[in-house]
Amino acid sequence: MYRIFWWFRQVILILAGCFFLTFGIHILIAAYKLKDPYSFIMAFFASNLIILISATLIFGFVLRMIKVYRILKDDT
């Protein structure tokens, strides 16, 4: 039913989400070093959006993997 490729794809998607999560955190840290208030506000909200979306995707992928693991565990 679920092949190795599916698990590999989920791990790749989680790793991509972790990359964007760390990228958003780096943007957030860099935003506090900006002198222009307009640039700070734009970078701050952009980084928070990146962090929120990537954390939600990571959470969703992990929950999906747990759900499939439980289904496969009950089938055997």
PDB file with SEQRES, HELIX, SHEET and CRYST1 records, atoms N, CA, C and O in Angstrom:
SEQRES   1 A   76  MET TYR ARG ILE PHE TRP TRP PHE ARG GLN VAL ILE LEU          
SEQRES   2 A   76  ILE LEU ALA GLY CYS PHE PHE LEU THR PHE GLY ILE HIS          
SEQRES   3 A   76  ILE LEU ILE ALA ALA TYR LYS LEU LYS ASP PRO TYR SER          
SEQRES   4 A   76  PHE ILE MET ALA PHE PHE ALA SER ASN LEU ILE ILE LEU          
SEQRES   5 A   76  ILE SER ALA THR LEU ILE PHE GLY PHE VAL LEU ARG MET          
SEQRES   6 A   76  ILE LYS VAL TYR ARG ILE LEU LYS ASP ASP THR                  
HELIX    1 AA1 ILE A    4  ALA A   31  1                                  28    
HELIX    2 AA2 PRO A   37  ASP A   75  1                                  39    
CRYST1    1.000    1.000    1.000  90.00  90.00  90.00 P 1           1          
ATOM      1  N   MET A   1       0.834  -1.193   0.000  1.00  0.00           N  
ATOM      2  CA  MET A   1       0.000   0.000   0.000  1.00  0.00           C  
ATOM      3  C   MET A   1       0.878   1.257   0.000  1.00  0.00           C  
ATOM      4  O   MET A   1       0.918   2.010  -0.973  1.00  0.00           O  
ATOM      5  N   TYR A   2       1.563   1.455   1.094  1.00  0.00           N  
ATOM      6  CA  TYR A   2       2.469   2.595   1.146  1.00  0.00           C  
ATOM      7  C   TYR A   2       3.881   2.099   0.922  1.00  0.00           C  
ATOM      8  O   TYR A   2       4.386   1.259   1.666  1.00  0.00           O  
ATOM      9  N   ARG A   3       4.490   2.613  -0.080  1.00  0.00           N  
ATOM     10  CA  ARG A   3       5.814   2.127  -0.443  1.00  0.00           C  
ATOM     11  C   ARG A   3       6.897   2.979   0.212  1.00  0.00           C  
ATOM     12  O   ARG A   3       6.627   3.991   0.859  1.00  0.00           O  
ATOM     13  N   ILE A   4       8.096   2.538   0.021  1.00  0.00           N  
ATOM     14  CA  ILE A   4       9.266   3.236   0.571  1.00  0.00           C  
ATOM     15  C   ILE A   4       9.349   4.657   0.007  1.00  0.00           C  
ATOM     16  O   ILE A   4       9.767   5.585   0.700  1.00  0.00           O  
ATOM     17  N   PHE A   5       8.949   4.815  -1.253  1.00  0.00           N  
ATOM     18  CA  PHE A   5       9.004   6.138  -1.868  1.00  0.00           C  
ATOM     19  C   PHE A   5       8.122   7.134  -1.126  1.00  0.00           C  
ATOM     20  O   PHE A   5       8.484   8.304  -1.003  1.00  0.00           O  
ATOM     21  N   TRP A   6       6.986   6.695  -0.636  1.00  0.00           N  
ATOM     22  CA  TRP A   6       6.095   7.594   0.097  1.00  0.00           C  
ATOM     23  C   TRP A   6       6.772   8.095   1.370  1.00  0.00           C  
ATOM     24  O   TRP A   6       6.705   9.283   1.686  1.00  0.00           O  
ATOM     25  N   TRP A   7       7.423   7.188   2.098  1.00  0.00           N  
ATOM     26  CA  TRP A   7       8.117   7.568   3.326  1.00  0.00           C  
ATOM     27  C   TRP A   7       9.287   8.493   3.013  1.00  0.00           C  
ATOM     28  O   TRP A   7       9.531   9.465   3.729  1.00  0.00           O  
ATOM     29  N   PHE A   8      10.006   8.183   1.943  1.00  0.00           N  
ATOM     30  CA  PHE A   8      11.135   9.019   1.533  1.00  0.00           C  
ATOM     31  C   PHE A   8      10.653  10.419   1.168  1.00  0.00           C  
ATOM     32  O   PHE A   8      11.286  11.411   1.529  1.00  0.00           O  
ATOM     33  N   ARG A   9       9.535  10.499   0.453  1.00  0.00           N  
ATOM     34  CA  ARG A   9       8.983  11.800   0.074  1.00  0.00           C  
ATOM     35  C   ARG A   9       8.561  12.599   1.300  1.00  0.00           C  
ATOM     36  O   ARG A   9       8.774  13.811   1.338  1.00  0.00           O  
ATOM     37  N   GLN A  10       7.972  11.961   2.295  1.00  0.00           N  
ATOM     38  CA  GLN A  10       7.569  12.658   3.513  1.00  0.00           C  
ATOM     39  C   GLN A  10       8.787  13.199   4.264  1.00  0.00           C  
ATOM     40  O   GLN A  10       8.753  14.309   4.795  1.00  0.00           O  
ATOM     41  N   VAL A  11       9.851  12.415   4.304  1.00  0.00           N  
ATOM     42  CA  VAL A  11      11.069  12.870   4.979  1.00  0.00           C  
ATOM     43  C   VAL A  11      11.671  14.062   4.236  1.00  0.00           C  
ATOM     44  O   VAL A  11      12.128  15.015   4.867  1.00  0.00           O  
ATOM     45  N   ILE A  12      11.676  14.017   2.909  1.00  0.00           N  
ATOM     46  CA  ILE A  12      12.186  15.140   2.121  1.00  0.00           C  
ATOM     47  C   ILE A  12      11.348  16.392   2.361  1.00  0.00           C  
ATOM     48  O   ILE A  12      11.895  17.488   2.483  1.00  0.00           O  
ATOM     49  N   LEU A  13      10.033  16.240   2.430  1.00  0.00           N  
ATOM     50  CA  LEU A  13       9.164  17.388   2.678  1.00  0.00           C  
ATOM     51  C   LEU A  13       9.380  17.962   4.082  1.00  0.00           C  
ATOM     52  O   LEU A  13       9.333  19.178   4.264  1.00  0.00           O  
ATOM     53  N   ILE A  14       9.613  17.106   5.063  1.00  0.00           N  
ATOM     54  CA  ILE A  14       9.892  17.576   6.417  1.00  0.00           C  
ATOM     55  C   ILE A  14      11.224  18.316   6.451  1.00  0.00           C  
ATOM     56  O   ILE A  14      11.340  19.356   7.099  1.00  0.00           O  
ATOM     57  N   LEU A  15      12.226  17.788   5.759  1.00  0.00           N  
ATOM     58  CA  LEU A  15      13.521  18.469   5.708  1.00  0.00           C  
ATOM     59  C   LEU A  15      13.417  19.820   5.008  1.00  0.00           C  
ATOM     60  O   LEU A  15      14.061  20.782   5.426  1.00  0.00           O  
ATOM     61  N   ALA A  16      12.618  19.905   3.952  1.00  0.00           N  
ATOM     62  CA  ALA A  16      12.405  21.188   3.283  1.00  0.00           C  
ATOM     63  C   ALA A  16      11.696  22.166   4.212  1.00  0.00           C  
ATOM     64  O   ALA A  16      12.026  23.351   4.237  1.00  0.00           O  
ATOM     65  N   GLY A  17      10.728  21.677   4.972  1.00  0.00           N  
ATOM     66  CA  GLY A  17      10.054  22.531   5.945  1.00  0.00           C  
ATOM     67  C   GLY A  17      10.995  23.022   7.022  1.00  0.00           C  
ATOM     68  O   GLY A  17      10.903  24.171   7.454  1.00  0.00           O  
ATOM     69  N   CYS A  18      11.912  22.150   7.466  1.00  0.00           N  
ATOM     70  CA  CYS A  18      12.905  22.561   8.470  1.00  0.00           C  
ATOM     71  C   CYS A  18      13.854  23.606   7.899  1.00  0.00           C  
ATOM     72  O   CYS A  18      14.257  24.532   8.602  1.00  0.00           O  
ATOM     73  N   PHE A  19      14.216  23.459   6.614  1.00  0.00           N  
ATOM     74  CA  PHE A  19      15.056  24.466   5.975  1.00  0.00           C  
ATOM     75  C   PHE A  19      14.371  25.827   5.976  1.00  0.00           C  
ATOM     76  O   PHE A  19      14.985  26.829   6.343  1.00  0.00           O  
ATOM     77  N   PHE A  20      13.112  25.871   5.572  1.00  0.00           N  
ATOM     78  CA  PHE A  20      12.405  27.143   5.529  1.00  0.00           C  
ATOM     79  C   PHE A  20      12.134  27.693   6.930  1.00  0.00           C  
ATOM     80  O   PHE A  20      12.064  28.908   7.114  1.00  0.00           O  
ATOM     81  N   LEU A  21      11.985  26.820   7.903  1.00  0.00           N  
ATOM     82  CA  LEU A  21      11.830  27.278   9.281  1.00  0.00           C  
ATOM     83  C   LEU A  21      13.096  27.983   9.757  1.00  0.00           C  
ATOM     84  O   LEU A  21      13.025  29.065  10.339  1.00  0.00           O  
ATOM     85  N   THR A  22      14.243  27.378   9.513  1.00  0.00           N  
ATOM     86  CA  THR A  22      15.500  28.028   9.903  1.00  0.00           C  
ATOM     87  C   THR A  22      15.766  29.282   9.081  1.00  0.00           C  
ATOM     88  O   THR A  22      16.325  30.254   9.590  1.00  0.00           O  
ATOM     89  N   PHE A  23      15.368  29.265   7.810  1.00  0.00           N  
ATOM     90  CA  PHE A  23      15.505  30.456   6.968  1.00  0.00           C  
ATOM     91  C   PHE A  23      14.659  31.604   7.520  1.00  0.00           C  
ATOM     92  O   PHE A  23      15.111  32.749   7.554  1.00  0.00           O  
ATOM     93  N   GLY A  24      13.444  31.302   7.947  1.00  0.00           N  
ATOM     94  CA  GLY A  24      12.585  32.323   8.531  1.00  0.00           C  
ATOM     95  C   GLY A  24      13.141  32.863   9.841  1.00  0.00           C  
ATOM     96  O   GLY A  24      13.015  34.054  10.127  1.00  0.00           O  
ATOM     97  N   ILE A  25      13.751  31.997  10.632  1.00  0.00           N  
ATOM     98  CA  ILE A  25      14.357  32.447  11.885  1.00  0.00           C  
ATOM     99  C   ILE A  25      15.548  33.359  11.602  1.00  0.00           C  
ATOM    100  O   ILE A  25      15.754  34.350  12.304  1.00  0.00           O  
ATOM    101  N   HIS A  26      16.333  33.025  10.576  1.00  0.00           N  
ATOM    102  CA  HIS A  26      17.457  33.887  10.217  1.00  0.00           C  
ATOM    103  C   HIS A  26      16.982  35.245   9.706  1.00  0.00           C  
ATOM    104  O   HIS A  26      17.605  36.267   9.994  1.00  0.00           O  
ATOM    105  N   ILE A  27      15.902  35.263   8.962  1.00  0.00           N  
ATOM    106  CA  ILE A  27      15.342  36.539   8.507  1.00  0.00           C  
ATOM    107  C   ILE A  27      14.842  37.350   9.697  1.00  0.00           C  
ATOM    108  O   ILE A  27      15.018  38.567   9.734  1.00  0.00           O  
ATOM    109  N   LEU A  28      14.228  36.695  10.658  1.00  0.00           N  
ATOM    110  CA  LEU A  28      13.744  37.380  11.856  1.00  0.00           C  
ATOM    111  C   LEU A  28      14.897  38.000  12.638  1.00  0.00           C  
ATOM    112  O   LEU A  28      14.797  39.138  13.097  1.00  0.00           O  
ATOM    113  N   ILE A  29      15.978  37.263  12.790  1.00  0.00           N  
ATOM    114  CA  ILE A  29      17.145  37.802  13.497  1.00  0.00           C  
ATOM    115  C   ILE A  29      17.734  38.981  12.728  1.00  0.00           C  
ATOM    116  O   ILE A  29      18.122  39.988  13.321  1.00  0.00           O  
ATOM    117  N   ALA A  30      17.797  38.847  11.399  1.00  0.00           N  
ATOM    118  CA  ALA A  30      18.347  39.927  10.576  1.00  0.00           C  
ATOM    119  C   ALA A  30      17.442  41.157  10.588  1.00  0.00           C  
ATOM    120  O   ALA A  30      17.928  42.275  10.423  1.00  0.00           O  
ATOM    121  N   ALA A  31      16.151  40.974  10.777  1.00  0.00           N  
ATOM    122  CA  ALA A  31      15.221  42.108  10.786  1.00  0.00           C  
ATOM    123  C   ALA A  31      15.501  43.046  11.951  1.00  0.00           C  
ATOM    124  O   ALA A  31      15.314  44.258  11.836  1.00  0.00           O  
ATOM    125  N   TYR A  32      15.946  42.493  13.065  1.00  0.00           N  
ATOM    126  CA  TYR A  32      16.223  43.333  14.227  1.00  0.00           C  
ATOM    127  C   TYR A  32      17.488  44.168  14.059  1.00  0.00           C  
ATOM    128  O   TYR A  32      17.729  45.082  14.847  1.00  0.00           O  
ATOM    129  N   LYS A  33      18.290  43.874  13.058  1.00  0.00           N  
ATOM    130  CA  LYS A  33      19.502  44.649  12.797  1.00  0.00           C  
ATOM    131  C   LYS A  33      19.271  45.781  11.803  1.00  0.00           C  
ATOM    132  O   LYS A  33      20.181  46.567  11.538  1.00  0.00           O  
ATOM    133  N   LEU A  34      18.070  45.872  11.253  1.00  0.00           N  
ATOM    134  CA  LEU A  34      17.762  46.908  10.269  1.00  0.00           C  
ATOM    135  C   LEU A  34      17.516  48.245  10.954  1.00  0.00           C  
ATOM    136  O   LEU A  34      16.987  48.299  12.064  1.00  0.00           O  
ATOM    137  N   LYS A  35      17.903  49.316  10.285  1.00  0.00           N  
ATOM    138  CA  LYS A  35      17.727  50.670  10.839  1.00  0.00           C  
ATOM    139  C   LYS A  35      16.425  51.324  10.384  1.00  0.00           C  
ATOM    140  O   LYS A  35      15.824  52.104  11.123  1.00  0.00           O  
ATOM    141  N   ASP A  36      15.998  51.006   9.175  1.00  0.00           N  
ATOM    142  CA  ASP A  36      14.788  51.606   8.611  1.00  0.00           C  
ATOM    143  C   ASP A  36      13.555  50.920   9.196  1.00  0.00           C  
ATOM    144  O   ASP A  36      13.435  49.697   9.114  1.00  0.00           O  
ATOM    145  N   PRO A  37      12.625  51.699   9.793  1.00  0.00           N  
ATOM    146  CA  PRO A  37      11.437  51.074  10.404  1.00  0.00           C  
ATOM    147  C   PRO A  37      10.556  50.338   9.393  1.00  0.00           C  
ATOM    148  O   PRO A  37      10.002  49.284   9.707  1.00  0.00           O  
ATOM    149  N   TYR A  38      10.425  50.886   8.187  1.00  0.00           N  
ATOM    150  CA  TYR A  38       9.601  50.235   7.173  1.00  0.00           C  
ATOM    151  C   TYR A  38      10.199  48.886   6.780  1.00  0.00           C  
ATOM    152  O   TYR A  38       9.479  47.895   6.658  1.00  0.00           O  
ATOM    153  N   SER A  39      11.498  48.852   6.584  1.00  0.00           N  
ATOM    154  CA  SER A  39      12.161  47.593   6.233  1.00  0.00           C  
ATOM    155  C   SER A  39      12.052  46.590   7.381  1.00  0.00           C  
ATOM    156  O   SER A  39      11.888  45.392   7.152  1.00  0.00           O  
ATOM    157  N   PHE A  40      12.144  47.083   8.612  1.00  0.00           N  
ATOM    158  CA  PHE A  40      12.011  46.193   9.756  1.00  0.00           C  
ATOM    159  C   PHE A  40      10.626  45.553   9.792  1.00  0.00           C  
ATOM    160  O   PHE A  40      10.503  44.342   9.973  1.00  0.00           O  
ATOM    161  N   ILE A  41       9.594  46.359   9.623  1.00  0.00           N  
ATOM    162  CA  ILE A  41       8.218  45.832   9.672  1.00  0.00           C  
ATOM    163  C   ILE A  41       7.993  44.803   8.567  1.00  0.00           C  
ATOM    164  O   ILE A  41       7.408  43.748   8.811  1.00  0.00           O  
ATOM    165  N   MET A  42       8.455  45.106   7.357  1.00  0.00           N  
ATOM    166  CA  MET A  42       8.243  44.179   6.240  1.00  0.00           C  
ATOM    167  C   MET A  42       9.012  42.868   6.459  1.00  0.00           C  
ATOM    168  O   MET A  42       8.474  41.785   6.228  1.00  0.00           O  
ATOM    169  N   ALA A  43      10.266  42.971   6.903  1.00  0.00           N  
ATOM    170  CA  ALA A  43      11.057  41.757   7.145  1.00  0.00           C  
ATOM    171  C   ALA A  43      10.500  40.968   8.328  1.00  0.00           C  
ATOM    172  O   ALA A  43      10.497  39.737   8.304  1.00  0.00           O  
ATOM    173  N   PHE A  44      10.032  41.663   9.355  1.00  0.00           N  
ATOM    174  CA  PHE A  44       9.489  41.008  10.531  1.00  0.00           C  
ATOM    175  C   PHE A  44       8.246  40.189  10.187  1.00  0.00           C  
ATOM    176  O   PHE A  44       8.148  39.021  10.565  1.00  0.00           O  
ATOM    177  N   PHE A  45       7.310  40.789   9.480  1.00  0.00           N  
ATOM    178  CA  PHE A  45       6.082  40.071   9.142  1.00  0.00           C  
ATOM    179  C   PHE A  45       6.331  38.981   8.095  1.00  0.00           C  
ATOM    180  O   PHE A  45       5.684  37.934   8.125  1.00  0.00           O  
ATOM    181  N   ALA A  46       7.259  39.220   7.177  1.00  0.00           N  
ATOM    182  CA  ALA A  46       7.588  38.190   6.194  1.00  0.00           C  
ATOM    183  C   ALA A  46       8.206  36.967   6.874  1.00  0.00           C  
ATOM    184  O   ALA A  46       7.870  35.829   6.549  1.00  0.00           O  
ATOM    185  N   SER A  47       9.111  37.218   7.818  1.00  0.00           N  
ATOM    186  CA  SER A  47       9.746  36.092   8.508  1.00  0.00           C  
ATOM    187  C   SER A  47       8.733  35.338   9.363  1.00  0.00           C  
ATOM    188  O   SER A  47       8.776  34.109   9.431  1.00  0.00           O  
ATOM    189  N   ASN A  48       7.829  36.053  10.012  1.00  0.00           N  
ATOM    190  CA  ASN A  48       6.811  35.373  10.808  1.00  0.00           C  
ATOM    191  C   ASN A  48       5.884  34.530   9.941  1.00  0.00           C  
ATOM    192  O   ASN A  48       5.456  33.454  10.361  1.00  0.00           O  
ATOM    193  N   LEU A  49       5.573  35.000   8.749  1.00  0.00           N  
ATOM    194  CA  LEU A  49       4.737  34.222   7.830  1.00  0.00           C  
ATOM    195  C   LEU A  49       5.463  32.960   7.370  1.00  0.00           C  
ATOM    196  O   LEU A  49       4.872  31.882   7.307  1.00  0.00           O  
ATOM    197  N   ILE A  50       6.749  33.102   7.051  1.00  0.00           N  
ATOM    198  CA  ILE A  50       7.542  31.945   6.640  1.00  0.00           C  
ATOM    199  C   ILE A  50       7.614  30.920   7.771  1.00  0.00           C  
ATOM    200  O   ILE A  50       7.455  29.722   7.540  1.00  0.00           O  
ATOM    201  N   ILE A  51       7.852  31.392   8.985  1.00  0.00           N  
ATOM    202  CA  ILE A  51       7.949  30.497  10.135  1.00  0.00           C  
ATOM    203  C   ILE A  51       6.616  29.800  10.385  1.00  0.00           C  
ATOM    204  O   ILE A  51       6.583  28.594  10.629  1.00  0.00           O  
ATOM    205  N   LEU A  52       5.534  30.538  10.328  1.00  0.00           N  
ATOM    206  CA  LEU A  52       4.215  29.956  10.591  1.00  0.00           C  
ATOM    207  C   LEU A  52       3.846  28.891   9.566  1.00  0.00           C  
ATOM    208  O   LEU A  52       3.379  27.812   9.930  1.00  0.00           O  
ATOM    209  N   ILE A  53       4.050  29.187   8.296  1.00  0.00           N  
ATOM    210  CA  ILE A  53       3.674  28.240   7.248  1.00  0.00           C  
ATOM    211  C   ILE A  53       4.544  26.996   7.308  1.00  0.00           C  
ATOM    212  O   ILE A  53       4.033  25.881   7.207  1.00  0.00           O  
ATOM    213  N   SER A  54       5.852  27.169   7.471  1.00  0.00           N  
ATOM    214  CA  SER A  54       6.734  25.998   7.489  1.00  0.00           C  
ATOM    215  C   SER A  54       6.511  25.139   8.734  1.00  0.00           C  
ATOM    216  O   SER A  54       6.567  23.912   8.648  1.00  0.00           O  
ATOM    217  N   ALA A  55       6.262  25.755   9.880  1.00  0.00           N  
ATOM    218  CA  ALA A  55       5.986  24.969  11.092  1.00  0.00           C  
ATOM    219  C   ALA A  55       4.680  24.197  10.953  1.00  0.00           C  
ATOM    220  O   ALA A  55       4.586  23.053  11.397  1.00  0.00           O  
ATOM    221  N   THR A  56       3.685  24.808  10.346  1.00  0.00           N  
ATOM    222  CA  THR A  56       2.412  24.119  10.128  1.00  0.00           C  
ATOM    223  C   THR A  56       2.578  22.935   9.172  1.00  0.00           C  
ATOM    224  O   THR A  56       2.006  21.868   9.396  1.00  0.00           O  
ATOM    225  N   LEU A  57       3.354  23.126   8.120  1.00  0.00           N  
ATOM    226  CA  LEU A  57       3.585  22.028   7.179  1.00  0.00           C  
ATOM    227  C   LEU A  57       4.358  20.885   7.834  1.00  0.00           C  
ATOM    228  O   LEU A  57       4.034  19.717   7.621  1.00  0.00           O  
ATOM    229  N   ILE A  58       5.370  21.211   8.621  1.00  0.00           N  
ATOM    230  CA  ILE A  58       6.122  20.169   9.325  1.00  0.00           C  
ATOM    231  C   ILE A  58       5.192  19.388  10.255  1.00  0.00           C  
ATOM    232  O   ILE A  58       5.224  18.158  10.288  1.00  0.00           O  
ATOM    233  N   PHE A  59       4.372  20.107  11.000  1.00  0.00           N  
ATOM    234  CA  PHE A  59       3.425  19.468  11.913  1.00  0.00           C  
ATOM    235  C   PHE A  59       2.468  18.552  11.152  1.00  0.00           C  
ATOM    236  O   PHE A  59       2.189  17.440  11.600  1.00  0.00           O  
ATOM    237  N   GLY A  60       1.969  19.009  10.015  1.00  0.00           N  
ATOM    238  CA  GLY A  60       1.055  18.207   9.212  1.00  0.00           C  
ATOM    239  C   GLY A  60       1.707  16.960   8.643  1.00  0.00           C  
ATOM    240  O   GLY A  60       1.101  15.888   8.645  1.00  0.00           O  
ATOM    241  N   PHE A  61       2.933  17.086   8.156  1.00  0.00           N  
ATOM    242  CA  PHE A  61       3.635  15.919   7.610  1.00  0.00           C  
ATOM    243  C   PHE A  61       3.935  14.887   8.686  1.00  0.00           C  
ATOM    244  O   PHE A  61       3.806  13.685   8.455  1.00  0.00           O  
ATOM    245  N   VAL A  62       4.333  15.355   9.857  1.00  0.00           N  
ATOM    246  CA  VAL A  62       4.618  14.423  10.954  1.00  0.00           C  
ATOM    247  C   VAL A  62       3.342  13.706  11.391  1.00  0.00           C  
ATOM    248  O   VAL A  62       3.351  12.498  11.625  1.00  0.00           O  
ATOM    249  N   LEU A  63       2.244  14.456  11.501  1.00  0.00           N  
ATOM    250  CA  LEU A  63       0.980  13.811  11.873  1.00  0.00           C  
ATOM    251  C   LEU A  63       0.529  12.797  10.829  1.00  0.00           C  
ATOM    252  O   LEU A  63      -0.004  11.744  11.176  1.00  0.00           O  
ATOM    253  N   ARG A  64       0.740  13.109   9.557  1.00  0.00           N  
ATOM    254  CA  ARG A  64       0.373  12.171   8.494  1.00  0.00           C  
ATOM    255  C   ARG A  64       1.209  10.898   8.589  1.00  0.00           C  
ATOM    256  O   ARG A  64       0.690   9.796   8.410  1.00  0.00           O  
ATOM    257  N   MET A  65       2.502  11.049   8.871  1.00  0.00           N  
ATOM    258  CA  MET A  65       3.365   9.869   9.010  1.00  0.00           C  
ATOM    259  C   MET A  65       2.946   9.018  10.205  1.00  0.00           C  
ATOM    260  O   MET A  65       2.957   7.790  10.125  1.00  0.00           O  
ATOM    261  N   ILE A  66       2.579   9.660  11.308  1.00  0.00           N  
ATOM    262  CA  ILE A  66       2.124   8.919  12.490  1.00  0.00           C  
ATOM    263  C   ILE A  66       0.831   8.176  12.184  1.00  0.00           C  
ATOM    264  O   ILE A  66       0.666   7.025  12.588  1.00  0.00           O  
ATOM    265  N   LYS A  67      -0.080   8.821  11.481  1.00  0.00           N  
ATOM    266  CA  LYS A  67      -1.357   8.194  11.131  1.00  0.00           C  
ATOM    267  C   LYS A  67      -1.151   6.974  10.249  1.00  0.00           C  
ATOM    268  O   LYS A  67      -1.757   5.929  10.485  1.00  0.00           O  
ATOM    269  N   VAL A  68      -0.303   7.095   9.236  1.00  0.00           N  
ATOM    270  CA  VAL A  68      -0.046   5.969   8.336  1.00  0.00           C  
ATOM    271  C   VAL A  68       0.675   4.854   9.075  1.00  0.00           C  
ATOM    272  O   VAL A  68       0.393   3.678   8.846  1.00  0.00           O  
ATOM    273  N   TYR A  69       1.603   5.204   9.959  1.00  0.00           N  
ATOM    274  CA  TYR A  69       2.302   4.181  10.736  1.00  0.00           C  
ATOM    275  C   TYR A  69       1.335   3.395  11.613  1.00  0.00           C  
ATOM    276  O   TYR A  69       1.439   2.173  11.717  1.00  0.00           O  
ATOM    277  N   ARG A  70       0.404   4.089  12.237  1.00  0.00           N  
ATOM    278  CA  ARG A  70      -0.590   3.394  13.077  1.00  0.00           C  
ATOM    279  C   ARG A  70      -1.495   2.495  12.246  1.00  0.00           C  
ATOM    280  O   ARG A  70      -1.850   1.398  12.678  1.00  0.00           O  
ATOM    281  N   ILE A  71      -1.870   2.957  11.054  1.00  0.00           N  
ATOM    282  CA  ILE A  71      -2.716   2.134  10.183  1.00  0.00           C  
ATOM    283  C   ILE A  71      -1.951   0.875   9.764  1.00  0.00           C  
ATOM    284  O   ILE A  71      -2.494  -0.228   9.810  1.00  0.00           O  
ATOM    285  N   LEU A  72      -0.700   1.042   9.360  1.00  0.00           N  
ATOM    286  CA  LEU A  72       0.111  -0.109   8.937  1.00  0.00           C  
ATOM    287  C   LEU A  72       0.383  -1.046  10.116  1.00  0.00           C  
ATOM    288  O   LEU A  72       0.441  -2.263   9.938  1.00  0.00           O  
ATOM    289  N   LYS A  73       0.547  -0.496  11.301  1.00  0.00           N  
ATOM    290  CA  LYS A  73       0.809  -1.310  12.481  1.00  0.00           C  
ATOM    291  C   LYS A  73      -0.426  -2.156  12.827  1.00  0.00           C  
ATOM    292  O   LYS A  73      -0.292  -3.311  13.232  1.00  0.00           O  
ATOM    293  N   ASP A  74      -1.629  -1.579  12.667  1.00  0.00           N  
ATOM    294  CA  ASP A  74      -2.848  -2.316  12.984  1.00  0.00           C  
ATOM    295  C   ASP A  74      -3.155  -3.387  11.931  1.00  0.00           C  
ATOM    296  O   ASP A  74      -3.790  -4.392  12.252  1.00  0.00           O  
ATOM    297  N   ASP A  75      -2.719  -3.192  10.688  1.00  0.00           N  
ATOM    298  CA  ASP A  75      -2.969  -4.163   9.633  1.00  0.00           C  
ATOM    299  C   ASP A  75      -2.155  -5.441   9.811  1.00  0.00           C  
ATOM    300  O   ASP A  75      -2.567  -6.511   9.363  1.00  0.00           O  
ATOM    301  N   THR A  76      -1.005  -5.330  10.462  1.00  0.00           N  
ATOM    302  CA  THR A  76      -0.148  -6.518  10.596  1.00  0.00           C  
ATOM    303  C   THR A  76      -0.447  -7.309  11.839  1.00  0.00           C  
ATOM    304  O   THR A  76       0.190  -8.333  12.088  1.00  0.00           O  
TER     305      THR A  76                                                      
END                                                                             
